[in-house]
Amino acid sequence: MSDDAATISWRKLREFADVDLARSFVLSWHVEGEILVIDIDLLLEPEHPFYEEPRPAEKACIRPAFIEFPYCDNVQSSEVGNGEVTEILGKLSLGAISDLVVLDDGRYAISGEFGTVSLAAERPILRLKG
């Protein structure tokens, strides 16, 4: 993509079909080898194959999950700045996700209560826990 091309919303990525990232919450950030792992509470929409009716005290179907960015080699934060990936991730806040966009091939930005985190990596993988 060129600099003046529009970004691509997470809603258009097949990895995030039938979930709502904008109603999900980051629990932790860490690196496993060359993979950036974001531990989240993920809202599943009724069309998702693992959706279950919320219990009486719940308002939505929330499941623990990971967003993995393979071969992540560059992370920047609007709140923390630049530095080593593990150093930046250690300083990031947690909180609600507001957006995830593809900036161009291999570059992503995820934003929310933790600011905006930009990264270079392979296409994300969404994994439900257990």
N, CA, C and O atoms as a DFTB+ gen file, in Angstrom:
520 C
 N C O
     1  1       0.841      -1.195       0.000
     2  2       0.000       0.000       0.000
     3  2       0.874       1.242       0.000
     4  3       1.973       1.229       0.554
     5  1       0.410       2.280      -0.597
     6  2       1.139       3.528      -0.562
     7  2       0.735       4.318       0.668
     8  3      -0.239       3.974       1.338
     9  1       1.485       5.387       0.973
    10  2       1.221       6.182       2.172
    11  2      -0.173       6.789       2.182
    12  3      -0.752       6.989       3.249
    13  1      -0.722       7.088       0.996
    14  2      -2.028       7.730       0.960
    15  2      -3.177       6.719       0.823
    16  3      -4.337       7.113       0.707
    17  1      -2.858       5.431       0.836
    18  2      -3.909       4.405       0.773
    19  2      -4.595       4.306       2.128
    20  3      -3.983       4.569       3.163
    21  1      -5.846       3.932       2.115
    22  2      -6.608       3.791       3.350
    23  2      -6.123       2.577       4.134
    24  3      -5.647       1.596       3.563
    25  1      -6.256       2.668       5.447
    26  2      -5.938       1.513       6.282
    27  2      -7.070       0.494       6.165
    28  3      -8.161       0.808       5.690
    29  1      -6.788      -0.730       6.609
    30  2      -7.793      -1.794       6.578
    31  2      -8.182      -2.120       8.008
    32  3      -7.318      -2.412       8.836
    33  1      -9.462      -2.075       8.305
    34  2      -9.976      -2.359       9.644
    35  2      -9.891      -3.844       9.962
    36  3      -9.953      -4.683       9.063
    37  1      -9.751      -4.163      11.230
    38  2      -9.773      -5.565      11.691
    39  2     -11.055      -6.262      11.280
    40  3     -11.065      -7.481      11.110
    41  1     -12.136      -5.514      11.118
    42  2     -13.429      -6.095      10.743
    43  2     -13.389      -6.761       9.356
    44  3     -14.239      -7.591       9.034
    45  1     -12.393      -6.384       8.544
    46  2     -12.274      -6.963       7.200
    47  2     -11.290      -8.124       7.149
    48  3     -11.088      -8.717       6.089
    49  1     -10.673      -8.456       8.289
    50  2      -9.707      -9.558       8.338
    51  2     -10.410     -10.837       8.757
    52  3     -11.139     -10.856       9.749
    53  1     -10.191     -11.909       8.001
    54  2     -10.875     -13.185       8.281
    55  2     -10.562     -13.720       9.674
    56  3     -11.379     -14.429      10.262
    57  1      -9.390     -13.388      10.206
    58  2      -9.013     -13.867      11.542
    59  2      -9.966     -13.376      12.628
    60  3     -10.090     -14.004      13.679
    61  1     -10.628     -12.274      12.380
    62  2     -11.481     -11.673      13.394
    63  2     -12.971     -11.757      13.043
    64  3     -13.770     -10.943      13.505
    65  1     -13.331     -12.737      12.230
    66  2     -14.738     -12.944      11.868
    67  2     -15.527     -13.321      13.116
    68  3     -15.086     -14.150      13.912
    69  1     -16.678     -12.717      13.278
    70  2     -17.644     -13.060      14.330
    71  2     -17.132     -12.803      15.743
    72  3     -17.566     -13.459      16.691
    73  1     -16.203     -11.842      15.889
    74  2     -15.795     -11.368      17.208
    75  2     -15.897      -9.845      17.196
    76  3     -16.024      -9.236      16.134
    77  1     -15.842      -9.236      18.370
    78  2     -15.874      -7.774      18.452
    79  2     -14.685      -7.301      19.274
    80  3     -14.740      -7.268      20.503
    81  1     -13.603      -6.930      18.579
    82  2     -12.416      -6.438      19.277
    83  2     -12.697      -5.148      20.038
    84  3     -12.093      -4.899      21.081
    85  1     -13.611      -4.327      19.523
    86  2     -13.912      -3.042      20.155
    87  2     -14.652      -3.208      21.485
    88  3     -14.880      -2.231      22.198
    89  1     -15.018      -4.428      21.811
    90  2     -15.643      -4.717      23.107
    91  2     -14.828      -5.778      23.847
    92  3     -15.357      -6.546      24.650
    93  1     -13.525      -5.798      23.554
    94  2     -12.605      -6.747      24.155
    95  2     -11.568      -5.988      24.980
    96  3     -11.481      -4.763      24.894
    97  1     -10.772      -6.723      25.789
    98  2      -9.913      -6.108      26.790
    99  2      -8.537      -6.774      26.798
   100  3      -8.441      -8.000      26.851
   101  1      -7.467      -5.966      26.743
   102  2      -6.099      -6.489      26.824
   103  2      -5.750      -6.774      28.280
   104  3      -5.858      -5.900      29.141
   105  1      -5.326      -8.025      28.544
   106  2      -4.932      -8.447      29.886
   107  2      -3.422      -8.438      30.080
   108  3      -2.942      -8.200      31.189
   109  1      -2.661      -8.697      29.005
   110  2      -1.197      -8.651      29.097
   111  2      -0.586      -8.621      27.700
   112  3      -1.229      -8.957      26.706
   113  1       0.682      -8.204      27.662
   114  2       1.497      -8.167      26.449
   115  2       2.783      -8.928      26.759
   116  3       3.380      -8.704      27.812
   117  1       3.223      -9.813      25.881
   118  2       4.524     -10.450      26.075
   119  2       5.032     -11.019      24.757
   120  3       4.311     -11.072      23.760
   121  1       6.292     -11.442      24.778
   122  2       6.932     -12.018      23.597
   123  2       7.316     -13.459      23.906
   124  3       7.860     -13.757      24.969
   125  1       7.024     -14.347      22.962
   126  2       7.457     -15.744      23.023
   127  2       8.268     -16.000      21.755
   128  3       7.706     -16.149      20.671
   129  1       9.572     -16.050      21.896
   130  2      10.439     -16.177      20.721
   131  2      10.316     -14.926      19.863
   132  3      10.635     -13.825      20.313
   133  1       9.856     -15.093      18.634
   134  2       9.657     -13.944      17.735
   135  2       8.181     -13.581      17.598
   136  3       7.794     -12.891      16.655
   137  1       7.354     -14.047      18.541
   138  2       5.905     -13.823      18.457
   139  2       5.460     -12.846      19.531
   140  3       5.688     -13.083      20.718
   141  1       4.822     -11.741      19.126
   142  2       4.172     -10.855      20.077
   143  2       2.839     -11.490      20.429
   144  3       2.043     -11.798      19.542
   145  1       2.587     -11.690      21.725
   146  2       1.353     -12.315      22.188
   147  2       0.581     -11.302      23.037
   148  3       1.107     -10.751      24.004
   149  1      -0.673     -11.074      22.655
   150  2      -1.554     -10.189      23.411
   151  2      -2.643     -11.063      24.016
   152  3      -3.448     -11.657      23.299
   153  1      -2.660     -11.135      25.330
   154  2      -3.642     -11.932      26.072
   155  2      -4.880     -11.057      26.253
   156  3      -4.789      -9.959      26.802
   157  1      -6.046     -11.540      25.790
   158  2      -7.250     -10.706      25.821
   159  2      -8.472     -11.470      26.330
   160  3      -8.532     -12.698      26.270
   161  1      -9.432     -10.712      26.828
   162  2     -10.796     -11.198      27.008
   163  2     -11.529     -10.772      25.742
   164  3     -11.655      -9.579      25.465
   165  1     -12.012     -11.741      24.977
   166  2     -12.562     -11.508      23.640
   167  2     -14.070     -11.687      23.624
   168  3     -14.583     -12.684      24.132
   169  1     -14.778     -10.734      23.048
   170  2     -16.230     -10.844      22.899
   171  2     -16.546     -11.618      21.627
   172  3     -16.144     -11.228      20.531
   173  1     -17.272     -12.721      21.790
   174  2     -17.718     -13.515      20.646
   175  2     -19.129     -13.097      20.267
   176  3     -19.986     -12.918      21.132
   177  1     -19.365     -12.942      18.975
   178  2     -20.701     -12.614      18.482
   179  2     -21.492     -13.905      18.290
   180  3     -20.893     -14.975      18.178
   181  1     -22.821     -13.832      18.249
   182  2     -23.651     -15.042      18.135
   183  2     -23.309     -15.934      16.948
   184  3     -23.563     -17.137      17.011
   185  1     -22.746     -15.400      15.873
   186  2     -22.409     -16.186      14.694
   187  2     -21.128     -17.010      14.877
   188  3     -20.854     -17.906      14.079
   189  1     -20.352     -16.718      15.909
   190  2     -19.077     -17.420      16.133
   191  2     -19.348     -18.874      16.521
   192  3     -20.257     -19.135      17.308
   193  1     -18.574     -19.832      15.981
   194  2     -18.831     -21.251      16.272
   195  2     -18.712     -21.626      17.752
   196  3     -19.306     -22.618      18.173
   197  1     -17.964     -20.864      18.550
   198  2     -17.814     -21.173      19.979
   199  2     -18.654     -20.265      20.877
   200  3     -18.476     -20.247      22.094
   201  1     -19.568     -19.515      20.266
   202  2     -20.450     -18.649      21.036
   203  2     -21.355     -19.488      21.936
   204  3     -21.851     -20.538      21.529
   205  1     -21.562     -19.013      23.155
   206  2     -22.527     -19.609      24.079
   207  2     -23.390     -18.488      24.637
   208  3     -22.919     -17.366      24.823
   209  1     -24.652     -18.794      24.902
   210  2     -25.537     -17.801      25.511
   211  2     -24.922     -17.332      26.832
   212  3     -24.488     -18.153      27.640
   213  1     -24.883     -16.020      27.051
   214  2     -24.342     -15.529      28.328
   215  2     -25.172     -16.030      29.509
   216  3     -26.387     -16.198      29.411
   217  1     -24.485     -16.261      30.621
   218  2     -25.182     -16.643      31.851
   219  2     -26.007     -15.452      32.328
   220  3     -25.777     -14.332      31.873
   221  1     -26.969     -15.667      33.240
   222  2     -27.849     -14.568      33.667
   223  2     -27.114     -13.315      34.157
   224  3     -27.588     -12.201      33.934
   225  1     -25.983     -13.479      34.812
   226  2     -25.250     -12.316      35.334
   227  2     -24.360     -11.659      34.274
   228  3     -23.814     -10.583      34.517
   229  1     -24.208     -12.285      33.106
   230  2     -23.350     -11.759      32.052
   231  2     -24.181     -11.042      30.985
   232  3     -25.360     -11.336      30.787
   233  1     -23.529     -10.093      30.304
   234  2     -24.213      -9.358      29.232
   235  2     -23.740      -9.790      27.843
   236  3     -24.357      -9.445      26.836
   237  1     -22.642     -10.546      27.798
   238  2     -22.068     -10.941      26.510
   239  2     -21.277     -12.231      26.680
   240  3     -20.974     -12.642      27.800
   241  1     -20.949     -12.857      25.569
   242  2     -20.127     -14.069      25.569
   243  2     -18.664     -13.643      25.469
   244  3     -18.186     -13.277      24.395
   245  1     -17.973     -13.694      26.580
   246  2     -16.564     -13.309      26.649
   247  2     -15.744     -14.574      26.862
   248  3     -16.064     -15.382      27.734
   249  1     -14.690     -14.752      26.072
   250  2     -13.819     -15.917      26.196
   251  2     -12.363     -15.465      26.226
   252  3     -12.005     -14.499      25.553
   253  1     -11.518     -16.150      26.996
   254  2     -10.088     -15.821      26.990
   255  2      -9.469     -16.216      25.654
   256  3      -9.801     -17.255      25.082
   257  1      -8.570     -15.373      25.169
   258  2      -7.954     -15.620      23.857
   259  2      -6.588     -14.949      23.787
   260  3      -6.207     -14.174      24.665
   261  1      -5.862     -15.269      22.717
   262  2      -4.587     -14.627      22.396
   263  2      -4.661     -14.079      20.984
   264  3      -5.233     -14.711      20.097
   265  1      -4.082     -12.900      20.774
   266  2      -3.770     -12.428      19.423
   267  2      -2.261     -12.575      19.306
   268  3      -1.515     -12.011      20.106
   269  1      -1.812     -13.331      18.311
   270  2      -0.383     -13.549      18.100
   271  2       0.043     -12.861      16.814
   272  3      -0.621     -12.972      15.783
   273  1       1.163     -12.150      16.888
   274  2       1.764     -11.535      15.709
   275  2       3.119     -12.201      15.483
   276  3       4.102     -11.820      16.119
   277  1       3.189     -13.201      14.580
   278  2       4.446     -13.912      14.319
   279  2       5.513     -13.001      13.707
   280  3       5.206     -12.046      12.993
   281  1       6.760     -13.319      14.002
   282  2       7.917     -12.604      13.459
   283  2       7.826     -11.100      13.698
   284  3       8.147     -10.299      12.820
   285  1       7.390     -10.734      14.879
   286  2       7.296      -9.318      15.252
   287  2       8.703      -8.808      15.568
   288  3       9.370      -9.318      16.469
   289  1       9.139      -7.808      14.826
   290  2      10.496      -7.306      15.045
   291  2      10.564      -5.808      15.300
   292  3      11.656      -5.249      15.401
   293  1       9.426      -5.155      15.406
   294  2       9.439      -3.718      15.639
   295  2       8.144      -3.338      16.342
   296  3       7.057      -3.569      15.812
   297  1       8.254      -2.752      17.541
   298  2       7.085      -2.295      18.291
   299  2       7.341      -0.868      18.738
   300  3       8.411      -0.554      19.260
   301  1       6.363      -0.012      18.535
   302  2       6.427       1.371      19.006
   303  2       5.122       1.689      19.715
   304  3       4.066       1.162      19.366
   305  1       5.207       2.559      20.716
   306  2       4.024       2.916      21.495
   307  2       3.896       4.421      21.607
   308  3       4.884       5.121      21.834
   309  1       2.672       4.923      21.446
   310  2       2.431       6.362      21.619
   311  2       2.606       6.766      23.081
   312  3       2.898       7.927      23.367
   313  1       2.434       5.833      24.002
   314  2       2.544       6.115      25.438
   315  2       3.966       5.910      25.960
   316  3       4.407       6.640      26.848
   317  1       4.684       4.929      25.421
   318  2       5.996       4.542      25.947
   319  2       7.134       5.042      25.065
   320  3       8.210       5.364      25.569
   321  1       6.909       5.112      23.756
   322  2       7.951       5.541      22.828
   323  2       8.644       4.361      22.186
   324  3       8.043       3.303      21.998
   325  1       9.912       4.542      21.848
   326  2      10.698       3.505      21.175
   327  2      11.626       2.826      22.159
   328  3      11.856       3.326      23.261
   329  1      12.162       1.677      21.756
   330  2      13.107       0.942      22.585
   331  2      13.045      -0.524      22.244
   332  3      12.461      -0.917      21.233
   333  1      13.654      -1.336      23.096
   334  2      13.596      -2.782      22.919
   335  2      12.155      -3.255      23.087
   336  3      11.411      -2.711      23.903
   337  1      11.763      -4.268      22.315
   338  2      10.383      -4.762      22.334
   339  2       9.955      -5.153      23.745
   340  3       8.884      -4.748      24.196
   341  1      10.775      -5.935      24.447
   342  2      10.384      -6.391      25.789
   343  2      10.273      -5.221      26.761
   344  3       9.424      -5.235      27.653
   345  1      11.118      -4.214      26.597
   346  2      11.060      -3.023      27.449
   347  2       9.753      -2.259      27.219
   348  3       9.097      -1.843      28.173
   349  1       9.385      -2.080      25.963
   350  2       8.136      -1.373      25.634
   351  2       6.939      -2.143      26.175
   352  3       6.063      -1.562      26.816
   353  1       6.898      -3.457      25.916
   354  2       5.754      -4.255      26.351
   355  2       5.611      -4.253      27.863
   356  3       4.494      -4.281      28.379
   357  1       6.730      -4.221      28.579
   358  2       6.696      -4.193      30.040
   359  2       6.110      -2.917      30.601
   360  3       5.626      -2.901      31.733
   361  1       6.147      -1.845      29.825
   362  2       5.644      -0.550      30.277
   363  2       4.229      -0.250      29.788
   364  3       3.618       0.723      30.230
   365  1       3.700      -1.076      28.877
   366  2       2.369      -0.797      28.319
   367  2       1.273      -1.004      29.354
   368  3       1.343      -1.913      30.181
   369  1       0.278      -0.159      29.294
   370  2      -0.909      -0.318      30.131
   371  2      -1.787      -1.414      29.542
   372  3      -1.552      -1.897      28.434
   373  1      -2.782      -1.786      30.294
   374  2      -3.787      -2.743      29.840
   375  2      -5.069      -1.963      29.595
   376  3      -5.109      -0.762      29.862
   377  1      -6.111      -2.604      29.097
   378  2      -7.386      -1.912      28.952
   379  2      -8.138      -2.295      27.701
   380  3      -7.740      -3.174      26.936
   381  1      -9.240      -1.600      27.527
   382  2     -10.145      -1.867      26.417
   383  2      -9.482      -1.538      25.081
   384  3      -8.737      -0.567      24.958
   385  1      -9.774      -2.373      24.090
   386  2      -9.302      -2.161      22.719
   387  2     -10.322      -1.283      21.998
   388  3     -11.527      -1.507      22.121
   389  1      -9.855      -0.293      21.253
   390  2     -10.787       0.498      20.454
   391  2     -10.664       0.184      18.964
   392  3     -11.643       0.300      18.227
   393  1      -9.462      -0.216      18.510
   394  2      -9.307      -0.475      17.079
   395  2      -8.035      -1.275      16.811
   396  3      -7.094      -1.256      17.604
   397  1      -8.025      -1.968      15.696
   398  2      -6.833      -2.614      15.145
   399  2      -6.924      -2.427      13.648
   400  3      -7.939      -2.756      13.035
   401  1      -5.860      -1.896      13.055
   402  2      -5.859      -1.652      11.611
   403  2      -4.572      -2.167      10.984
   404  3      -3.527      -2.249      11.630
   405  1      -4.681      -2.511       9.706
   406  2      -3.516      -2.820       8.889
   407  2      -3.093      -1.500       8.258
   408  3      -3.860      -0.886       7.517
   409  1      -1.874      -1.065       8.553
   410  2      -1.377       0.192       7.986
   411  2      -0.877      -0.029       6.568
   412  3      -1.150       0.771       5.673
   413  1      -0.155      -1.102       6.368
   414  2       0.271      -1.570       5.054
   415  2       0.774      -2.990       5.252
   416  3       0.674      -3.532       6.353
   417  1       1.304      -3.591       4.222
   418  2       1.719      -4.989       4.290
   419  2       2.732      -5.203       5.415
   420  3       3.858      -4.711       5.348
   421  1       2.323      -5.939       6.445
   422  2       3.212      -6.248       7.547
   423  2       3.295      -5.213       8.644
   424  3       4.085      -5.371       9.574
   425  1       2.510      -4.166       8.567
   426  2       2.495      -3.143       9.629
   427  2       1.076      -2.992      10.154
   428  3       0.118      -2.877       9.389
   429  1       0.964      -2.994      11.489
   430  2      -0.338      -2.952      12.160
   431  2      -0.308      -1.900      13.256
   432  3       0.757      -1.527      13.748
   433  1      -1.493      -1.426      13.633
   434  2      -1.631      -0.527      14.776
   435  2      -2.844      -0.981      15.573
   436  3      -3.932      -1.166      15.028
   437  1      -2.636      -1.158      16.879
   438  2      -3.734      -1.499      17.777
   439  2      -3.842      -0.369      18.792
   440  3      -2.844       0.051      19.379
   441  1      -5.063       0.118      18.991
   442  2      -5.234       1.247      19.892
   443  2      -6.327       0.960      20.909
   444  3      -7.204       0.120      20.706
   445  1      -6.237       1.696      22.014
   446  2      -7.210       1.540      23.090
   447  2      -6.795       2.354      24.299
   448  3      -6.091       3.354      24.163
   449  1      -7.225       1.936      25.479
   450  2      -6.901       2.646      26.718
   451  2      -5.401       2.678      26.993
   452  3      -4.951       3.445      27.844
   453  1      -4.636       1.876      26.303
   454  2      -3.179       1.771      26.445
   455  2      -2.439       2.643      25.445
   456  3      -1.212       2.583      25.373
   457  1      -3.160       3.459      24.667
   458  2      -2.553       4.281      23.627
   459  2      -2.594       3.547      22.295
   460  3      -3.463       2.705      22.068
   461  1      -1.658       3.866      21.425
   462  2      -1.555       3.188      20.132
   463  2      -0.226       2.465      20.060
   464  3       0.834       3.046      20.296
   465  1      -0.303       1.184      19.729
   466  2       0.890       0.352      19.581
   467  2       1.009       0.001      18.103
   468  3       0.111      -0.614      17.528
   469  1       2.124       0.397      17.492
   470  2       2.398       0.079      16.090
   471  2       3.434      -1.024      16.055
   472  3       4.356      -1.051      16.870
   473  1       3.277      -1.946      15.094
   474  2       4.208      -3.060      15.026
   475  2       4.367      -3.557      13.609
   476  3       3.507      -3.350      12.753
   477  1       5.491      -4.220      13.381
   478  2       5.759      -4.884      12.101
   479  2       5.806      -6.379      12.381
   480  3       6.570      -6.835      13.232
   481  1       4.993      -7.134      11.665
   482  2       4.899      -8.581      11.905
   483  2       4.172      -9.249      10.752
   484  3       3.663      -8.587       9.847
   485  1       4.131     -10.581      10.801
   486  2       3.304     -11.351       9.880
   487  2       1.834     -11.162      10.259
   488  3       1.528     -10.572      11.295
   489  1       0.946     -11.653       9.437
   490  2      -0.494     -11.549       9.665
   491  2      -0.872     -12.130      11.032
   492  3      -0.347     -13.177      11.413
   493  1      -1.777     -11.470      11.786
   494  2      -2.117     -11.939      13.126
   495  2      -2.877     -13.274      13.127
   496  3      -3.550     -13.638      12.163
   497  1      -2.737     -13.976      14.244
   498  2      -3.448     -15.236      14.464
   499  2      -4.265     -15.067      15.745
   500  3      -3.730     -14.649      16.771
   501  1      -5.543     -15.387      15.689
   502  2      -6.408     -15.317      16.867
   503  2      -6.625     -16.738      17.370
   504  3      -7.061     -17.614      16.624
   505  1      -6.314     -16.955      18.656
   506  2      -6.480     -18.281      19.262
   507  2      -7.314     -18.171      20.533
   508  3      -6.987     -17.398      21.433
   509  1      -8.389     -18.946      20.601
   510  2      -9.146     -19.037      21.848
   511  2      -8.393     -19.971      22.786
   512  3      -7.799     -20.955      22.344
   513  1      -8.417     -19.664      24.077
   514  2      -7.776     -20.534      25.073
   515  2      -8.683     -21.703      25.387
   516  3      -9.909     -21.607      25.336
   517  1      -8.029     -22.827      25.720
   518  2      -8.725     -24.024      26.214
   519  2      -9.806     -24.473      25.328
   520  3     -10.473     -25.465      25.621
